[in-house]
Amino acid sequence: MQLPAALNRAIDAEAAQHDRKLLTRAVEDMSFRYRSRSKDTGAFVSTPLHRAAYVITRLPATFAAVAAVLTEIKNRMPEFAPADLLDLGAGPGTATWAAATIFPSLQRATLVEQDAEFIATGRHMLKSAGAEPLARMEWVRGDLRKAELAPHDLVVISYALGELSERDATSLVNRALQAAKVLAVIEPGTPRGCGVAHLARAAMLAAKAHILAPCSQEGPCPMLARKDDWCHFAQRLERTSLHRNLKSGELGYEDEKFSYMVAAKEEFVKAAARIIRHPLIGKGHIKLELCTPGGIVTETVTRSDKENFKQARRAKWGDAWVLGANGTHQGVRK
């Protein structure tokens, strides 16, 4: 995945405002603090230098995760063409950029962010980009715990729900569900982030919403019974030269791991199963670990099963495992 050219220009402009050595130190500090999994992002994104470091290192990764989730929504609900977006905990507007990329139908967005400096950063980035991703973008400074949420086709809570208490997070999901036709919650792909996604799932089910992804069923999650494992996925993102230089990275890409949950008010055709690990490619066969309505199963697709084998070769961790040409569930044990 690549960032839009306009967004890359905006990131470069943010970096150009700061001394490169100081910015490199801030990026290192930001990476350390992120790895420590601090609950409150705002606690360490409090200066212009650290906000620039966030824009350079975390914004691209967050964009990639949100874009991956929204692409799954598009795949599961191909007729869903949202006209407006509510971006809750918007930061500098990352999820709005991602949504505009995935859904050309979007015309308007309301971005709710508590940090006035992040709002200023987002607005400055739009000027630097030379083009806004949507025809109309309204920034609202507000506390997610208290904000009144007007109806929107698509509501996204991206890397923000985990900053709230369990009670406040549940309340926000309930209010967001009332406002949304489709609600997406995205969190870091850590055990804690997975827990936040499952908290959202419980609220979604209690509100009688339909779980669109990643789950293939709405019963108890089989992943919760597994020790030292949790539900998460990954999206590969191409690094720019600026990103590589400031992070001293040798690879031309990075993998952002994330957990998520999506609910919709309408019913839809569920995925038969979800691939929850990288497919294991052997000699003449491919093993897929799947989360299915019947639990977690490992299926082997052999070369002799030509159509399914072709599909399995293209399959990736996180993909829905869908109906094959022969009308059977690919890889799902009957």
C-alpha positions in Angstrom: 0.0 0.0 0.0 1.1 3.5 -0.8 0.0 6.9 0.6 -1.7 9.4 -1.7 0.8 11.7 -3.3 -0.9 14.7 -1.8 -0.6 13.2 1.7 3.1 12.5 1.2 3.6 16.2 0.2 1.9 17.2 3.4 4.1 14.9 5.5 7.2 16.2 3.9 6.1 19.8 4.6 5.7 19.0 8.3 9.2 17.5 8.5 10.7 20.5 6.7 9.7 22.8 9.6 12.2 21.1 12.0 15.9 20.5 12.4 16.6 17.0 11.1 18.7 15.9 14.1 16.1 17.0 16.6 13.4 15.4 14.5 15.4 12.1 14.4 15.6 12.1 18.2 11.9 12.9 18.4 11.1 10.0 16.1 13.2 7.6 18.2 11.5 8.8 21.3 8.1 8.4 19.7 8.9 4.9 18.6 10.1 4.0 22.1 7.0 5.4 23.7 4.7 3.7 21.2 6.4 0.3 21.9 5.8 0.9 25.6 2.0 0.9 24.7 1.2 4.0 26.7 -2.6 4.3 27.1 -2.7 8.0 26.5 -1.2 9.1 23.2 -1.7 12.7 24.1 0.8 12.3 26.9 3.7 12.1 24.5 2.4 14.0 21.5 2.5 17.3 23.2 5.1 19.5 21.3 5.4 20.6 17.7 8.4 18.3 17.3 6.7 15.3 18.6 3.6 16.0 16.5 5.8 16.1 13.4 7.4 12.8 14.5 3.9 11.3 14.9 2.9 12.5 11.4 6.0 11.0 9.9 6.1 7.6 11.7 2.6 6.8 13.0 0.2 8.6 10.5 1.3 6.4 7.5 0.9 3.2 9.5 -2.5 4.3 10.9 -3.6 5.2 7.3 -2.6 1.8 6.1 -4.6 0.0 8.9 -7.7 2.1 8.4 -7.6 1.7 4.6 -7.3 -2.0 5.0 -10.4 -2.1 7.2 -12.4 0.2 4.9 -11.4 -2.0 1.9 -12.9 -5.0 3.7 -16.1 -3.0 4.2 -16.2 -2.3 0.5 -15.6 -6.0 -0.3 -18.3 -7.2 2.1 -20.8 -4.5 1.1 -20.1 -3.5 -2.5 -23.2 -1.4 -2.8 -22.4 0.7 0.2 -21.5 4.2 -1.1 -21.2 6.5 1.9 -21.7 10.2 1.3 -20.5 11.4 4.6 -18.0 10.4 7.3 -17.7 11.0 11.0 -14.1 10.7 12.1 -13.9 10.3 15.9 -10.6 11.0 17.5 -9.4 12.3 14.2 -5.9 13.5 15.1 -4.6 15.2 12.0 -7.3 13.6 9.9 -5.7 10.3 9.0 -8.9 8.2 8.8 -10.5 10.9 6.6 -7.6 10.7 4.1 -8.0 6.9 4.1 -11.8 6.9 3.7 -11.5 9.4 0.8 -9.1 7.0 -0.9 -11.3 3.9 -0.5 -14.7 5.5 -1.0 -14.9 7.9 -4.0 -18.6 8.5 -3.1 -17.6 10.5 0.0 -18.2 14.2 -0.2 -18.2 15.4 3.4 -16.5 14.6 6.7 -16.9 15.8 10.3 -13.6 15.4 12.2 -13.9 15.4 16.0 -10.6 15.9 17.9 -9.9 17.2 21.4 -6.4 18.4 20.8 -6.5 21.9 19.3 -2.8 21.5 18.1 -3.6 18.3 16.2 -6.5 20.1 14.5 -4.1 22.9 13.6 -1.6 20.3 12.2 -4.4 18.7 10.2 -5.4 22.0 8.7 -1.8 22.9 7.9 -1.3 19.6 6.2 -4.3 20.2 3.9 -2.7 23.5 2.8 0.6 21.8 2.2 -1.0 19.0 0.3 -2.5 21.5 -2.1 -5.8 19.6 -2.2 -8.3 18.5 0.3 -9.4 14.8 0.1 -13.1 15.7 0.3 -15.2 18.6 -0.9 -16.1 19.6 2.6 -14.3 18.9 5.9 -15.5 20.3 9.2 -13.2 20.2 12.2 -14.9 20.1 15.6 -12.9 20.4 18.8 -14.6 18.0 21.3 -14.3 15.4 24.0 -15.4 12.0 22.7 -16.8 11.2 26.1 -19.3 14.1 25.7 -19.6 14.9 22.0 -23.0 14.8 20.4 -22.9 12.6 17.3 -25.1 13.5 14.3 -26.1 10.8 11.8 -23.5 9.9 9.2 -23.2 7.0 6.7 -19.8 5.9 7.9 -18.4 6.4 11.4 -14.7 5.6 12.2 -13.1 5.4 15.6 -9.4 5.0 14.8 -6.8 4.3 17.4 -8.8 6.4 19.9 -11.2 4.1 21.7 -8.4 2.5 23.8 -7.6 5.9 25.3 -11.0 5.9 27.1 -12.1 4.0 30.2 -14.1 0.8 29.6 -17.3 2.6 30.6 -16.6 5.6 28.4 -15.6 3.4 25.5 -18.8 1.4 25.7 -20.8 4.6 25.8 -19.0 6.0 22.8 -19.6 2.8 20.7 -23.3 2.9 21.6 -23.7 6.5 20.6 -21.6 5.9 17.4 -23.9 3.0 16.5 -26.9 5.3 16.8 -25.3 7.7 14.4 -23.9 5.3 11.9 -25.0 3.0 9.1 -21.6 1.4 9.3 -19.2 1.7 12.3 -15.5 0.8 12.2 -13.3 0.6 15.3 -9.5 0.2 14.7 -6.9 -0.3 17.4 -3.2 -1.4 17.5 -2.7 -5.1 16.9 -1.7 -5.8 20.5 -3.4 -8.0 23.1 -4.7 -4.8 24.6 -5.9 -3.4 21.3 -7.6 -6.7 20.6 -9.3 -6.4 24.0 -10.6 -3.0 23.0 -12.0 -4.3 19.7 -13.8 -7.1 21.6 -15.2 -4.6 24.0 -16.6 -2.8 20.9 -17.9 -6.1 19.6 -19.8 -6.8 22.8 -21.4 -3.3 22.7 -22.3 -3.9 19.0 -24.0 -7.2 19.6 -25.8 -5.8 22.7 -27.2 -3.1 20.4 -28.4 -5.7 17.9 -26.0 -4.5 15.2 -24.6 -7.0 12.6 -20.9 -7.8 12.9 -19.5 -7.3 9.4 -15.8 -8.1 9.9 -13.5 -9.7 10.9 -15.9 -12.2 12.5 -17.7 -14.9 10.4 -20.2 -15.4 13.2 -21.7 -13.5 16.1 -21.3 -16.0 18.9 -18.5 -16.2 21.5 -15.1 -15.5 19.9 -13.0 -18.7 19.7 -9.8 -16.6 19.8 -10.5 -15.6 23.4 -10.0 -19.2 24.5 -6.5 -19.4 23.2 -3.5 -18.6 25.4 -0.8 -16.3 24.1 -2.8 -15.4 21.0 -5.2 -12.7 20.0 -7.1 -11.5 16.9 -5.1 -9.2 14.8 -4.0 -8.6 11.3 -1.3 -6.8 9.3 -1.0 -4.3 6.4 2.2 -3.7 4.5 3.0 -0.1 3.8 5.7 1.2 1.4 8.1 3.6 3.2 9.2 6.9 1.7 12.9 7.8 1.8 12.1 10.3 4.6 10.5 7.6 6.6 13.4 5.2 6.1 16.0 7.9 7.0 14.4 9.2 10.1 13.7 5.7 11.4 17.1 4.3 10.2 15.1 1.6 8.4 16.8 -0.7 5.9 13.6 -2.2 4.5 11.5 -0.3 2.0 8.3 -1.2 3.8 6.8 -1.8 7.2 4.0 -4.0 8.5 1.4 -2.3 10.7 -0.4 -4.8 12.9 -4.0 -3.9 14.0 -7.2 -5.2 15.5 -10.6 -4.1 14.4 -14.3 -4.6 14.5 -17.0 -3.4 12.1 -20.7 -3.4 12.5 -23.6 -2.5 10.2 -27.3 -1.8 10.7 -28.2 -3.7 7.5 -27.8 -7.4 7.1 -25.3 -8.6 4.5 -23.6 -11.8 3.3 -21.1 -12.8 5.9 -17.7 -14.2 5.1 -17.6 -18.0 5.4 -14.4 -17.8 7.3 -11.4 -15.5 8.0 -7.7 -16.4 7.5 -6.1 -15.6 10.9 -2.5 -16.4 10.1 -0.1 -16.2 7.1 -0.9 -19.2 4.8 1.7 -21.9 5.1 2.9 -23.0 1.6 4.2 -26.5 1.4 5.1 -28.8 -1.5 1.8 -29.3 -3.4 -0.4 -27.9 -0.6 -1.2 -24.8 1.4 -2.4 -24.8 5.0 -4.9 -22.1 6.1 -5.7 -21.4 9.7 -9.3 -20.2 9.7 -11.8 -18.7 12.1 -15.1 -20.2 11.2 -18.7 -20.3 12.7 -17.7 -23.7 14.0 -14.5 -22.5 15.6 -10.8 -22.3 14.6 -9.8 -25.0 12.1 -6.7 -25.7 10.0 -7.5 -26.7 6.4 -5.1 -28.1 3.8 -5.8 -27.2 0.2 -4.0 -29.5 -2.2 -2.8 -28.9 -5.8 -5.3 -31.5 -7.0 -8.1 -29.1 -6.0 -7.2 -26.8 -8.8 -9.7 -23.9 -8.3 -9.3 -23.7 -4.5 -5.6 -24.1 -4.8 -5.4 -21.1 -7.2 -7.4 -19.1 -4.7 -5.3 -20.2 -1.8 -2.1 -19.1 -3.5 -3.5 -15.6 -3.7 -4.9 -15.6 -0.2 -3.4 -13.5 2.6 -3.6 -13.2 6.3 -6.8 -11.3 7.1 -8.6 -12.2 3.9 -12.2 -13.5 4.0 -12.3 -17.1 2.6 -15.1 -16.9 0.2 -17.3 -19.2 -2.0 -15.4 -20.9 -4.8 -16.4 -21.5 -8.4 -17.8 -24.9 -7.4 -20.2 -23.3 -4.9 -18.6 -24.9 -1.8 -16.9 -23.0 1.0 -13.2 -22.9 0.2 -11.3 -24.4 3.1 -14.2 -24.5 5.5 -14.8 -28.0 7.0 -18.4 -29.1 6.4 
